[in-house]
Amino acid sequence: MTETKNNNGLKVLAGLLGVVLLGTIIYTVSLYQDKKKTEAVMTQEKQLVVEDLNSLKSEYDKAILESNATNEELVSARDNISKYIDSVQNMKADISSLSRYRRQVGVLQTEREQLLRQVDSLQKSNTLIAMQRDSTYTELEKQTVFNDSLVVQNTQLADVVEKGSALNLSKFNVDAVKERSSGKLSSTNRAKRADKFKICFTVADNVIAEAGDREFYVEVLDPQGNVLGESYSKTNDDGASVTYSKGTSFYYENKSLDVCDYISKPSGDFQEGNYMVNVYDEGLKLLGTSKFAMK
């Protein structure tokens, strides 16, 4: 009787152990399946985070390419996202880490919007500056052309004024004369009788010429082409020179002016033959020439 009771107790205990073992197996299998599901969900969430980060990085890449100049803030933000992608891909997924990166993705998206607005504003500003610069450059070109035109016009005007202000002769006459004891001068064409040459010219009126002291240069050439008188020399700014017999000074007041001067005969008599007289202004411009013969 006692043995039968012991056998029944063992059977009950074995049954209880079997139930506990079965429950443990079922619980272990359930935990394993839950872990697998959790890992699958974590992996999926991790992939979604990586995709969001890659999407942000692509948008930054596009913004950097479209920017006319390298924007350091955009490049720095893109590089930070690349670091986040590497971190997420290499980390062991857990709810806490994924939640933190999810929040960071939201922060990065907000930062991207702000940066892109700034970049857009800068691009519009740069476009406006470029338009203003081009407009200014165009105006400068126009002004340069206008200034060059003014320089040409002023140069031409200066040439016209210079030419217009030059003095000219309206009359020019040369006469051989003999001075009588009374002081009266009488004309003669005899070389032995002549005492001097009387050279007279009329300076024409010129309202734009500068009034003041002037000097013309008289050159008298004998029949052999020699210069009569003291033979002075004059050189102008262009390097041209002339040897003249006498300088004749006068004061010009923009009105027609008669001027006369004399060239005395040399130590001997005047030679017979053809003489030529030239008159030059202060710049050695030839104003007039006269020829005459002595017998």
C-alpha atoms as an extended CHARMM CRD file, in Angstrom:
* protein
*
       295  EXT
         1         1  MET       CA              0.0000000000        0.0000000000        0.0000000000  PROA      1               0.0000000000
         2         2  THR       CA              2.7560000000        2.2990000000        0.9810000000  PROA      2               0.0000000000
         3         3  GLU       CA              4.7010000000        1.4570000000       -2.2450000000  PROA      3               0.0000000000
         4         4  THR       CA              1.6520000000        2.3100000000       -4.3380000000  PROA      4               0.0000000000
         5         5  LYS       CA              1.4060000000        5.7250000000       -2.7140000000  PROA      5               0.0000000000
         6         6  ASN       CA              5.0760000000        6.3990000000       -3.4080000000  PROA      6               0.0000000000
         7         7  ASN       CA              4.6640000000        5.5360000000       -7.0660000000  PROA      7               0.0000000000
         8         8  ASN       CA              1.7090000000        7.8670000000       -7.3760000000  PROA      8               0.0000000000
         9         9  GLY       CA              3.7070000000       10.6950000000       -5.7440000000  PROA      9               0.0000000000
        10        10  LEU       CA              6.5300000000       10.2160000000       -8.1830000000  PROA      10              0.0000000000
        11        11  LYS       CA              4.1390000000       10.3110000000      -11.0970000000  PROA      11              0.0000000000
        12        12  VAL       CA              2.6100000000       13.5740000000       -9.8550000000  PROA      12              0.0000000000
        13        13  LEU       CA              6.0360000000       15.0980000000       -9.3530000000  PROA      13              0.0000000000
        14        14  ALA       CA              7.1640000000       13.9880000000      -12.8090000000  PROA      14              0.0000000000
        15        15  GLY       CA              4.0070000000       15.4870000000      -14.2560000000  PROA      15              0.0000000000
        16        16  LEU       CA              4.6270000000       18.7970000000      -12.4920000000  PROA      16              0.0000000000
        17        17  LEU       CA              8.2110000000       18.8660000000      -13.6840000000  PROA      17              0.0000000000
        18        18  GLY       CA              7.0340000000       18.1370000000      -17.2120000000  PROA      18              0.0000000000
        19        19  VAL       CA              4.5550000000       21.0220000000      -17.0390000000  PROA      19              0.0000000000
        20        20  VAL       CA              7.2330000000       23.3850000000      -15.6940000000  PROA      20              0.0000000000
        21        21  LEU       CA              9.6710000000       22.2770000000      -18.3930000000  PROA      21              0.0000000000
        22        22  LEU       CA              7.0540000000       22.7140000000      -21.0930000000  PROA      22              0.0000000000
        23        23  GLY       CA              6.1800000000       26.1860000000      -19.7770000000  PROA      23              0.0000000000
        24        24  THR       CA              9.8340000000       27.0960000000      -19.6790000000  PROA      24              0.0000000000
        25        25  ILE       CA             10.3010000000       25.9320000000      -23.2650000000  PROA      25              0.0000000000
        26        26  ILE       CA              7.2270000000       27.8570000000      -24.4110000000  PROA      26              0.0000000000
        27        27  TYR       CA              8.3850000000       30.9790000000      -22.5460000000  PROA      27              0.0000000000
        28        28  THR       CA             11.8900000000       30.7240000000      -23.9810000000  PROA      28              0.0000000000
        29        29  VAL       CA             10.5540000000       30.3020000000      -27.4920000000  PROA      29              0.0000000000
        30        30  SER       CA              8.2580000000       33.2980000000      -26.9770000000  PROA      30              0.0000000000
        31        31  LEU       CA             11.1420000000       35.4240000000      -25.6940000000  PROA      31              0.0000000000
        32        32  TYR       CA             13.2740000000       34.4310000000      -28.6770000000  PROA      32              0.0000000000
        33        33  GLN       CA             10.5010000000       35.2970000000      -31.1260000000  PROA      33              0.0000000000
        34        34  ASP       CA              9.8990000000       38.6250000000      -29.3680000000  PROA      34              0.0000000000
        35        35  LYS       CA             13.6420000000       39.3570000000      -29.5560000000  PROA      35              0.0000000000
        36        36  LYS       CA             13.6970000000       38.5640000000      -33.2580000000  PROA      36              0.0000000000
        37        37  LYS       CA             10.6950000000       40.8030000000      -33.8520000000  PROA      37              0.0000000000
        38        38  THR       CA             12.3110000000       43.5700000000      -31.8050000000  PROA      38              0.0000000000
        39        39  GLU       CA             15.5860000000       43.2360000000      -33.7070000000  PROA      39              0.0000000000
        40        40  ALA       CA             13.7150000000       43.3100000000      -37.0210000000  PROA      40              0.0000000000
        41        41  VAL       CA             11.8530000000       46.4430000000      -35.9320000000  PROA      41              0.0000000000
        42        42  MET       CA             15.0920000000       48.0450000000      -34.6940000000  PROA      42              0.0000000000
        43        43  THR       CA             16.8260000000       47.1950000000      -37.9560000000  PROA      43              0.0000000000
        44        44  GLN       CA             13.9380000000       48.6750000000      -39.9410000000  PROA      44              0.0000000000
        45        45  GLU       CA             13.8940000000       51.8100000000      -37.7810000000  PROA      45              0.0000000000
        46        46  LYS       CA             17.6600000000       52.0820000000      -38.1260000000  PROA      46              0.0000000000
        47        47  GLN       CA             17.3420000000       51.8500000000      -41.9170000000  PROA      47              0.0000000000
        48        48  LEU       CA             14.6610000000       54.5390000000      -41.9150000000  PROA      48              0.0000000000
        49        49  VAL       CA             16.9290000000       56.8500000000      -39.9250000000  PROA      49              0.0000000000
        50        50  VAL       CA             19.7870000000       56.1940000000      -42.3750000000  PROA      50              0.0000000000
        51        51  GLU       CA             17.4600000000       56.8580000000      -45.3230000000  PROA      51              0.0000000000
        52        52  ASP       CA             16.2990000000       60.1490000000      -43.8000000000  PROA      52              0.0000000000
        53        53  LEU       CA             19.9060000000       61.1750000000      -43.2070000000  PROA      53              0.0000000000
        54        54  ASN       CA             20.9010000000       60.2050000000      -46.7630000000  PROA      54              0.0000000000
        55        55  SER       CA             17.9860000000       62.2320000000      -48.0880000000  PROA      55              0.0000000000
        56        56  LEU       CA             19.1770000000       65.2650000000      -46.1210000000  PROA      56              0.0000000000
        57        57  LYS       CA             22.7270000000       64.7570000000      -47.3700000000  PROA      57              0.0000000000
        58        58  SER       CA             21.4940000000       64.5950000000      -50.9880000000  PROA      58              0.0000000000
        59        59  GLU       CA             19.6080000000       67.8510000000      -50.5540000000  PROA      59              0.0000000000
        60        60  TYR       CA             22.7490000000       69.4990000000      -49.1840000000  PROA      60              0.0000000000
        61        61  ASP       CA             24.7980000000       68.1260000000      -52.0990000000  PROA      61              0.0000000000
        62        62  LYS       CA             22.3040000000       69.6150000000      -54.5340000000  PROA      62              0.0000000000
        63        63  ALA       CA             22.2850000000       72.9830000000      -52.7340000000  PROA      63              0.0000000000
        64        64  ILE       CA             26.1000000000       73.1040000000      -52.7580000000  PROA      64              0.0000000000
        65        65  LEU       CA             26.2220000000       72.3270000000      -56.5070000000  PROA      65              0.0000000000
        66        66  GLU       CA             23.6160000000       74.9990000000      -57.2910000000  PROA      66              0.0000000000
        67        67  SER       CA             25.4380000000       77.5850000000      -55.1960000000  PROA      67              0.0000000000
        68        68  ASN       CA             27.6380000000       79.9080000000      -57.2730000000  PROA      68              0.0000000000
        69        69  ALA       CA             30.3120000000       79.8880000000      -54.5770000000  PROA      69              0.0000000000
        70        70  THR       CA             31.1970000000       77.2820000000      -51.9560000000  PROA      70              0.0000000000
        71        71  ASN       CA             29.0830000000       77.8650000000      -48.8320000000  PROA      71              0.0000000000
        72        72  GLU       CA             31.0440000000       76.7620000000      -45.7640000000  PROA      72              0.0000000000
        73        73  GLU       CA             27.9150000000       76.3570000000      -43.6270000000  PROA      73              0.0000000000
        74        74  LEU       CA             26.3050000000       74.0130000000      -46.1740000000  PROA      74              0.0000000000
        75        75  VAL       CA             29.4950000000       71.9550000000      -46.5030000000  PROA      75              0.0000000000
        76        76  SER       CA             29.8760000000       71.7150000000      -42.7170000000  PROA      76              0.0000000000
        77        77  ALA       CA             26.2290000000       70.6240000000      -42.2740000000  PROA      77              0.0000000000
        78        78  ARG       CA             26.5970000000       67.9840000000      -44.9970000000  PROA      78              0.0000000000
        79        79  ASP       CA             29.7870000000       66.6300000000      -43.4030000000  PROA      79              0.0000000000
        80        80  ASN       CA             28.0490000000       66.3770000000      -40.0300000000  PROA      80              0.0000000000
        81        81  ILE       CA             25.2290000000       64.3560000000      -41.5920000000  PROA      81              0.0000000000
        82        82  SER       CA             27.8260000000       62.0010000000      -43.1290000000  PROA      82              0.0000000000
        83        83  LYS       CA             29.1990000000       61.4360000000      -39.6290000000  PROA      83              0.0000000000
        84        84  TYR       CA             25.6910000000       60.7190000000      -38.2940000000  PROA      84              0.0000000000
        85        85  ILE       CA             25.1190000000       58.1860000000      -41.0710000000  PROA      85              0.0000000000
        86        86  ASP       CA             28.3460000000       56.3670000000      -40.2040000000  PROA      86              0.0000000000
        87        87  SER       CA             27.4080000000       56.3800000000      -36.5020000000  PROA      87              0.0000000000
        88        88  VAL       CA             23.9040000000       54.9640000000      -37.1130000000  PROA      88              0.0000000000
        89        89  GLN       CA             25.1600000000       52.2730000000      -39.4880000000  PROA      89              0.0000000000
        90        90  ASN       CA             27.8470000000       51.0940000000      -37.0660000000  PROA      90              0.0000000000
        91        91  MET       CA             25.8390000000       51.2970000000      -33.8260000000  PROA      91              0.0000000000
        92        92  LYS       CA             24.0370000000       48.4520000000      -32.0810000000  PROA      92              0.0000000000
        93        93  ALA       CA             20.4030000000       49.3870000000      -32.4710000000  PROA      93              0.0000000000
        94        94  ASP       CA             18.3620000000       50.0300000000      -29.3460000000  PROA      94              0.0000000000
        95        95  ILE       CA             15.2530000000       52.0520000000      -28.6450000000  PROA      95              0.0000000000
        96        96  SER       CA             17.0990000000       54.7680000000      -26.7310000000  PROA      96              0.0000000000
        97        97  SER       CA             19.7310000000       55.3540000000      -29.4480000000  PROA      97              0.0000000000
        98        98  LEU       CA             17.2070000000       55.2840000000      -32.2840000000  PROA      98              0.0000000000
        99        99  SER       CA             14.9490000000       57.7180000000      -30.4570000000  PROA      99              0.0000000000
       100       100  ARG       CA             17.8890000000       60.0710000000      -29.9900000000  PROA      100             0.0000000000
       101       101  TYR       CA             18.8240000000       59.9020000000      -33.6840000000  PROA      101             0.0000000000
       102       102  ARG       CA             15.1890000000       60.3380000000      -34.7030000000  PROA      102             0.0000000000
       103       103  ARG       CA             15.0880000000       63.5670000000      -32.7150000000  PROA      103             0.0000000000
       104       104  GLN       CA             18.4130000000       64.5950000000      -34.2630000000  PROA      104             0.0000000000
       105       105  VAL       CA             16.9860000000       64.0220000000      -37.7620000000  PROA      105             0.0000000000
       106       106  GLY       CA             14.1820000000       66.4390000000      -36.9110000000  PROA      106             0.0000000000
       107       107  VAL       CA             16.7140000000       69.0210000000      -35.6980000000  PROA      107             0.0000000000
       108       108  LEU       CA             18.7860000000       68.5760000000      -38.8660000000  PROA      108             0.0000000000
       109       109  GLN       CA             15.7140000000       69.0190000000      -41.0620000000  PROA      109             0.0000000000
       110       110  THR       CA             14.8820000000       72.2970000000      -39.3220000000  PROA      110             0.0000000000
       111       111  GLU       CA             18.5100000000       73.4290000000      -39.6560000000  PROA      111             0.0000000000
       112       112  ARG       CA             18.4620000000       72.5410000000      -43.3580000000  PROA      112             0.0000000000
       113       113  GLU       CA             15.3800000000       74.6880000000      -43.9820000000  PROA      113             0.0000000000
       114       114  GLN       CA             17.0270000000       77.6400000000      -42.2780000000  PROA      114             0.0000000000
       115       115  LEU       CA             20.2950000000       77.2290000000      -44.1650000000  PROA      115             0.0000000000
       116       116  LEU       CA             18.5480000000       76.8400000000      -47.5170000000  PROA      116             0.0000000000
       117       117  ARG       CA             16.5450000000       80.0090000000      -46.8650000000  PROA      117             0.0000000000
       118       118  GLN       CA             19.7940000000       81.8080000000      -46.0630000000  PROA      118             0.0000000000
       119       119  VAL       CA             21.4420000000       80.4480000000      -49.2030000000  PROA      119             0.0000000000
       120       120  ASP       CA             18.4480000000       81.4460000000      -51.3180000000  PROA      120             0.0000000000
       121       121  SER       CA             18.5520000000       84.9290000000      -49.8220000000  PROA      121             0.0000000000
       122       122  LEU       CA             22.2910000000       85.1800000000      -50.4870000000  PROA      122             0.0000000000
       123       123  GLN       CA             21.8650000000       83.9830000000      -54.0720000000  PROA      123             0.0000000000
       124       124  LYS       CA             19.1800000000       86.5930000000      -54.7010000000  PROA      124             0.0000000000
       125       125  SER       CA             21.3980000000       89.2170000000      -53.1090000000  PROA      125             0.0000000000
       126       126  ASN       CA             24.3760000000       88.0990000000      -55.2160000000  PROA      126             0.0000000000
       127       127  THR       CA             22.2260000000       88.1670000000      -58.3540000000  PROA      127             0.0000000000
       128       128  LEU       CA             21.1140000000       91.7060000000      -57.5310000000  PROA      128             0.0000000000
       129       129  ILE       CA             24.7110000000       92.7430000000      -56.8160000000  PROA      129             0.0000000000
       130       130  ALA       CA             25.8280000000       91.1720000000      -60.1130000000  PROA      130             0.0000000000
       131       131  MET       CA             23.0860000000       93.0570000000      -61.9820000000  PROA      131             0.0000000000
       132       132  GLN       CA             24.0800000000       96.2970000000      -60.2790000000  PROA      132             0.0000000000
       133       133  ARG       CA             27.7330000000       95.6010000000      -61.0350000000  PROA      133             0.0000000000
       134       134  ASP       CA             26.9650000000       94.9160000000      -64.7030000000  PROA      134             0.0000000000
       135       135  SER       CA             24.8410000000       98.0490000000      -64.8430000000  PROA      135             0.0000000000
       136       136  THR       CA             27.6160000000      100.0730000000      -63.2140000000  PROA      136             0.0000000000
       137       137  TYR       CA             30.1780000000       98.5860000000      -65.6090000000  PROA      137             0.0000000000
       138       138  THR       CA             27.9580000000       99.4650000000      -68.5640000000  PROA      138             0.0000000000
       139       139  GLU       CA             27.5710000000      103.0200000000      -67.2920000000  PROA      139             0.0000000000
       140       140  LEU       CA             31.3200000000      103.2560000000      -66.7450000000  PROA      140             0.0000000000
       141       141  GLU       CA             31.9080000000      102.0840000000      -70.3000000000  PROA      141             0.0000000000
       142       142  LYS       CA             29.4700000000      104.7030000000      -71.5790000000  PROA      142             0.0000000000
       143       143  GLN       CA             31.1310000000      107.3560000000      -69.4350000000  PROA      143             0.0000000000
       144       144  THR       CA             34.5650000000      106.2590000000      -70.6590000000  PROA      144             0.0000000000
       145       145  VAL       CA             33.4370000000      106.4930000000      -74.2750000000  PROA      145             0.0000000000
       146       146  PHE       CA             31.8840000000      109.8870000000      -73.5210000000  PROA      146             0.0000000000
       147       147  ASN       CA             35.0640000000      111.0790000000      -71.7760000000  PROA      147             0.0000000000
       148       148  ASP       CA             37.2070000000      109.8450000000      -74.6610000000  PROA      148             0.0000000000
       149       149  SER       CA             34.9140000000      111.7050000000      -77.0250000000  PROA      149             0.0000000000
       150       150  LEU       CA             35.2660000000      114.8330000000      -74.8910000000  PROA      150             0.0000000000
       151       151  VAL       CA             39.0510000000      114.4750000000      -74.9260000000  PROA      151             0.0000000000
       152       152  VAL       CA             39.0260000000      114.1980000000      -78.7060000000  PROA      152             0.0000000000
       153       153  GLN       CA             36.6580000000      117.1590000000      -78.9920000000  PROA      153             0.0000000000
       154       154  ASN       CA             38.7160000000      119.2070000000      -76.5550000000  PROA      154             0.0000000000
       155       155  THR       CA             41.8970000000      118.3360000000      -78.4240000000  PROA      155             0.0000000000
       156       156  GLN       CA             40.2790000000      119.2960000000      -81.6940000000  PROA      156             0.0000000000
       157       157  LEU       CA             38.9180000000      122.4580000000      -80.1300000000  PROA      157             0.0000000000
       158       158  ALA       CA             42.3340000000      123.2830000000      -78.6960000000  PROA      158             0.0000000000
       159       159  ASP       CA             43.8530000000      122.8210000000      -82.1440000000  PROA      159             0.0000000000
       160       160  VAL       CA             41.1860000000      125.0450000000      -83.6420000000  PROA      160             0.0000000000
       161       161  VAL       CA             41.7090000000      127.6710000000      -80.9520000000  PROA      161             0.0000000000
       162       162  GLU       CA             45.4760000000      127.4760000000      -81.3560000000  PROA      162             0.0000000000
       163       163  LYS       CA             45.2120000000      127.8790000000      -85.0980000000  PROA      163             0.0000000000
       164       164  GLY       CA             42.5130000000      130.4930000000      -84.7980000000  PROA      164             0.0000000000
       165       165  SER       CA             44.4950000000      132.4910000000      -82.2530000000  PROA      165             0.0000000000
       166       166  ALA       CA             47.6210000000      132.6000000000      -84.4290000000  PROA      166             0.0000000000
       167       167  LEU       CA             48.4890000000      136.0260000000      -85.8140000000  PROA      167             0.0000000000
       168       168  ASN       CA             48.6520000000      136.6150000000      -89.5540000000  PROA      168             0.0000000000
       169       169  LEU       CA             49.7120000000      139.4230000000      -91.8690000000  PROA      169             0.0000000000
       170       170  SER       CA             47.1630000000      141.2340000000      -93.9640000000  PROA      170             0.0000000000
       171       171  LYS       CA             49.8190000000      143.4080000000      -95.6890000000  PROA      171             0.0000000000
       172       172  PHE       CA             53.5520000000      143.0530000000      -96.2540000000  PROA      172             0.0000000000
       173       173  ASN       CA             55.8060000000      145.4800000000      -98.0770000000  PROA      173             0.0000000000
       174       174  VAL       CA             59.5860000000      145.9820000000      -98.4410000000  PROA      174             0.0000000000
       175       175  ASP       CA             61.1850000000      149.1290000000      -99.8070000000  PROA      175             0.0000000000
       176       176  ALA       CA             64.8010000000      150.3020000000     -100.2580000000  PROA      176             0.0000000000
       177       177  VAL       CA             65.0960000000      153.8890000000      -99.0350000000  PROA      177             0.0000000000
       178       178  LYS       CA             67.6050000000      156.7510000000      -98.8370000000  PROA      178             0.0000000000
       179       179  GLU       CA             67.4950000000      159.0950000000      -95.8890000000  PROA      179             0.0000000000
       180       180  ARG       CA             67.9080000000      162.7800000000      -96.8770000000  PROA      180             0.0000000000
       181       181  SER       CA             69.5430000000      165.4380000000      -94.7010000000  PROA      181             0.0000000000
       182       182  SER       CA             66.0850000000      166.5880000000      -93.6670000000  PROA      182             0.0000000000
       183       183  GLY       CA             65.3630000000      163.1190000000      -92.3300000000  PROA      183             0.0000000000
       184       184  LYS       CA             62.8510000000      162.3750000000      -95.0450000000  PROA      184             0.0000000000
       185       185  LEU       CA             63.0400000000      158.9270000000      -96.6280000000  PROA      185             0.0000000000
       186       186  SER       CA             62.7820000000      158.4650000000     -100.3660000000  PROA      186             0.0000000000
       187       187  SER       CA             62.4060000000      155.1950000000     -102.1980000000  PROA      187             0.0000000000
       188       188  THR       CA             65.1190000000      153.9850000000     -104.5700000000  PROA      188             0.0000000000
       189       189  ASN       CA             66.0330000000      150.8260000000     -106.4450000000  PROA      189             0.0000000000
       190       190  ARG       CA             69.6670000000      151.7920000000     -106.7700000000  PROA      190             0.0000000000
       191       191  ALA       CA             71.9580000000      149.6870000000     -104.6510000000  PROA      191             0.0000000000
       192       192  LYS       CA             74.5770000000      152.3940000000     -104.1980000000  PROA      192             0.0000000000
       193       193  ARG       CA             72.0270000000      155.0240000000     -103.1830000000  PROA      193             0.0000000000
       194       194  ALA       CA             70.0380000000      152.9480000000     -100.6770000000  PROA      194             0.0000000000
       195       195  ASP       CA             70.7740000000      153.4330000000      -96.9710000000  PROA      195             0.0000000000
       196       196  LYS       CA             68.4440000000      150.8330000000      -95.5240000000  PROA      196             0.0000000000
       197       197  PHE       CA             65.5490000000      148.5370000000      -96.2030000000  PROA      197             0.0000000000
       198       198  LYS       CA             62.1740000000      149.5980000000      -94.8090000000  PROA      198             0.0000000000
       199       199  ILE       CA             60.1060000000      146.5500000000      -93.9070000000  PROA      199             0.0000000000
       200       200  CYS       CA             56.4410000000      147.1520000000      -93.0780000000  PROA      200             0.0000000000
       201       201  PHE       CA             53.6250000000      144.7170000000      -92.3910000000  PROA      201             0.0000000000
       202       202  THR       CA             50.1210000000      144.8270000000      -90.9930000000  PROA      202             0.0000000000
       203       203  VAL       CA             49.1360000000      142.3410000000      -88.3220000000  PROA      203             0.0000000000
       204       204  ALA       CA             45.5060000000      141.3450000000      -88.9190000000  PROA      204             0.0000000000
       205       205  ASP       CA             42.9130000000      141.6960000000      -86.1340000000  PROA      205             0.0000000000
       206       206  ASN       CA             42.1490000000      138.5370000000      -84.1340000000  PROA      206             0.0000000000
       207       207  VAL       CA             39.6500000000      138.6440000000      -81.2580000000  PROA      207             0.0000000000
       208       208  ILE       CA             40.6390000000      135.2400000000      -79.8120000000  PROA      208             0.0000000000
       209       209  ALA       CA             44.3930000000      135.8660000000      -79.8580000000  PROA      209             0.0000000000
       210       210  GLU       CA             46.0640000000      136.6560000000      -76.5500000000  PROA      210             0.0000000000
       211       211  ALA       CA             46.8210000000      140.3450000000      -76.1970000000  PROA      211             0.0000000000
       212       212  GLY       CA             50.2710000000      141.4040000000      -75.0460000000  PROA      212             0.0000000000
       213       213  ASP       CA             53.8820000000      141.8230000000      -76.0790000000  PROA      213             0.0000000000
       214       214  ARG       CA             54.8170000000      140.0130000000      -79.2920000000  PROA      214             0.0000000000
       215       215  GLU       CA             57.9560000000      139.6090000000      -81.3600000000  PROA      215             0.0000000000
       216       216  PHE       CA             58.3000000000      138.7300000000      -85.0370000000  PROA      216             0.0000000000
       217       217  TYR       CA             61.5600000000      137.7570000000      -86.6900000000  PROA      217             0.0000000000
       218       218  VAL       CA             62.6970000000      139.4240000000      -89.9300000000  PROA      218             0.0000000000
       219       219  GLU       CA             65.0760000000      137.5370000000      -92.1830000000  PROA      219             0.0000000000
       220       220  VAL       CA             66.7200000000      139.4370000000      -95.0770000000  PROA      220             0.0000000000
       221       221  LEU       CA             68.6790000000      137.3870000000      -97.6310000000  PROA      221             0.0000000000
       222       222  ASP       CA             71.0900000000      139.0510000000     -100.0600000000  PROA      222             0.0000000000
       223       223  PRO       CA             71.5710000000      137.9060000000     -103.6950000000  PROA      223             0.0000000000
       224       224  GLN       CA             74.0010000000      135.1800000000     -102.5030000000  PROA      224             0.0000000000
       225       225  GLY       CA             71.5220000000      133.9120000000      -99.8760000000  PROA      225             0.0000000000
       226       226  ASN       CA             73.4120000000      135.3100000000      -96.9090000000  PROA      226             0.0000000000
       227       227  VAL       CA             71.5330000000      136.7550000000      -93.9680000000  PROA      227             0.0000000000
       228       228  LEU       CA             71.9600000000      140.5120000000      -93.5870000000  PROA      228             0.0000000000
       229       229  GLY       CA             72.2780000000      142.0850000000      -90.1690000000  PROA      229             0.0000000000
       230       230  GLU       CA             73.5160000000      140.6330000000      -86.8790000000  PROA      230             0.0000000000
       231       231  SER       CA             72.3620000000      137.0840000000      -87.8150000000  PROA      231             0.0000000000
       232       232  TYR       CA             70.5470000000      135.8890000000      -84.6860000000  PROA      232             0.0000000000
       233       233  SER       CA             69.3510000000      132.3000000000      -84.2560000000  PROA      233             0.0000000000
       234       234  LYS       CA             65.9750000000      131.0530000000      -82.9770000000  PROA      234             0.0000000000
       235       235  THR       CA             64.7630000000      127.4720000000      -82.2920000000  PROA      235             0.0000000000
       236       236  ASN       CA             61.1340000000      126.4970000000      -81.6480000000  PROA      236             0.0000000000
       237       237  ASP       CA             59.6640000000      123.6830000000      -79.4980000000  PROA      237             0.0000000000
       238       238  ASP       CA             59.7080000000      121.2490000000      -82.4290000000  PROA      238             0.0000000000
       239       239  GLY       CA             63.4470000000      121.7140000000      -82.9270000000  PROA      239             0.0000000000
       240       240  ALA       CA             63.1330000000      123.8080000000      -86.0870000000  PROA      240             0.0000000000
       241       241  SER       CA             65.4280000000      126.8280000000      -86.2430000000  PROA      241             0.0000000000
       242       242  VAL       CA             65.8990000000      129.9580000000      -88.3080000000  PROA      242             0.0000000000
       243       243  THR       CA             68.6440000000      132.5530000000      -88.5870000000  PROA      243             0.0000000000
       244       244  TYR       CA             67.1730000000      136.0380000000      -88.7590000000  PROA      244             0.0000000000
       245       245  SER       CA             68.3750000000      139.5890000000      -89.2560000000  PROA      245             0.0000000000
       246       246  LYS       CA             66.3380000000      141.3780000000      -86.6230000000  PROA      246             0.0000000000
       247       247  GLY       CA             63.6080000000      140.8260000000      -84.0410000000  PROA      247             0.0000000000
       248       248  THR       CA             60.7140000000      143.2810000000      -84.2160000000  PROA      248             0.0000000000
       249       249  SER       CA             58.7500000000      143.7770000000      -80.9890000000  PROA      249             0.0000000000
       250       250  PHE       CA             55.2740000000      145.2810000000      -80.6440000000  PROA      250             0.0000000000
       251       251  TYR       CA             52.2420000000      145.2430000000      -78.3320000000  PROA      251             0.0000000000
       252       252  TYR       CA             49.1760000000      143.5580000000      -79.7820000000  PROA      252             0.0000000000
       253       253  GLU       CA             45.6410000000      144.4330000000      -78.6370000000  PROA      253             0.0000000000
       254       254  ASN       CA             43.5720000000      142.1780000000      -80.9390000000  PROA      254             0.0000000000
       255       255  LYS       CA             43.1800000000      144.9660000000      -83.4570000000  PROA      255             0.0000000000
       256       256  SER       CA             44.7820000000      145.5000000000      -86.8410000000  PROA      256             0.0000000000
       257       257  LEU       CA             48.2750000000      146.9040000000      -86.2650000000  PROA      257             0.0000000000
       258       258  ASP       CA             50.8370000000      148.4420000000      -88.6520000000  PROA      258             0.0000000000
       259       259  VAL       CA             54.4530000000      147.6370000000      -87.8200000000  PROA      259             0.0000000000
       260       260  CYS       CA             57.6040000000      148.9610000000      -89.5560000000  PROA      260             0.0000000000
       261       261  ASP       CA             61.2790000000      148.2570000000      -88.9730000000  PROA      261             0.0000000000
       262       262  TYR       CA             64.5640000000      148.8810000000      -90.7610000000  PROA      262             0.0000000000
       263       263  ILE       CA             67.5920000000      146.8630000000      -91.7900000000  PROA      263             0.0000000000
       264       264  SER       CA             70.6250000000      149.1230000000      -92.3060000000  PROA      264             0.0000000000
       265       265  LYS       CA             73.1000000000      148.4700000000      -95.0770000000  PROA      265             0.0000000000
       266       266  PRO       CA             76.3260000000      146.6640000000      -94.2600000000  PROA      266             0.0000000000
       267       267  SER       CA             79.7230000000      148.3580000000      -94.0610000000  PROA      267             0.0000000000
       268       268  GLY       CA             79.8050000000      148.6050000000      -97.8500000000  PROA      268             0.0000000000
       269       269  ASP       CA             77.0010000000      149.3150000000     -100.3300000000  PROA      269             0.0000000000
       270       270  PHE       CA             74.0830000000      146.9780000000     -100.9310000000  PROA      270             0.0000000000
       271       271  GLN       CA             74.8370000000      144.5170000000     -103.7130000000  PROA      271             0.0000000000
       272       272  GLU       CA             73.0040000000      144.5460000000     -106.9870000000  PROA      272             0.0000000000
       273       273  GLY       CA             70.6500000000      141.6470000000     -107.5090000000  PROA      273             0.0000000000
       274       274  ASN       CA             67.5470000000      139.9780000000     -106.0800000000  PROA      274             0.0000000000
       275       275  TYR       CA             66.7240000000      140.1490000000     -102.3510000000  PROA      275             0.0000000000
       276       276  MET       CA             64.1970000000      138.1780000000     -100.3160000000  PROA      276             0.0000000000
       277       277  VAL       CA             62.6280000000      139.1020000000      -96.9710000000  PROA      277             0.0000000000
       278       278  ASN       CA             60.8170000000      136.6030000000      -94.7090000000  PROA      278             0.0000000000
       279       279  VAL       CA             58.7730000000      137.3190000000      -91.5650000000  PROA      279             0.0000000000
       280       280  TYR       CA             58.2790000000      134.6210000000      -88.8910000000  PROA      280             0.0000000000
       281       281  ASP       CA             56.0970000000      134.6170000000      -85.7780000000  PROA      281             0.0000000000
       282       282  GLU       CA             57.2330000000      133.5320000000      -82.3050000000  PROA      282             0.0000000000
       283       283  GLY       CA             56.7200000000      129.8650000000      -83.1790000000  PROA      283             0.0000000000
       284       284  LEU       CA             58.8060000000      130.3440000000      -86.3610000000  PROA      284             0.0000000000
       285       285  LYS       CA             55.7580000000      130.0360000000      -88.5760000000  PROA      285             0.0000000000
       286       286  LEU       CA             56.4240000000      131.8020000000      -91.8910000000  PROA      286             0.0000000000
       287       287  LEU       CA             53.9130000000      134.6560000000      -92.1520000000  PROA      287             0.0000000000
       288       288  GLY       CA             55.0190000000      136.3360000000      -95.3610000000  PROA      288             0.0000000000
       289       289  THR       CA             57.7020000000      136.5730000000      -98.0590000000  PROA      289             0.0000000000
       290       290  SER       CA             58.6090000000      139.4820000000     -100.2920000000  PROA      290             0.0000000000
       291       291  LYS       CA             61.1230000000      139.6960000000     -103.1390000000  PROA      291             0.0000000000
       292       292  PHE       CA             62.6150000000      142.7790000000     -104.8170000000  PROA      292             0.0000000000
       293       293  ALA       CA             65.5510000000      143.6810000000     -107.0530000000  PROA      293             0.0000000000
       294       294  MET       CA             68.3350000000      146.2490000000     -106.6570000000  PROA      294             0.0000000000
       295       295  LYS       CA             70.1720000000      147.7180000000     -109.6570000000  PROA      295             0.0000000000
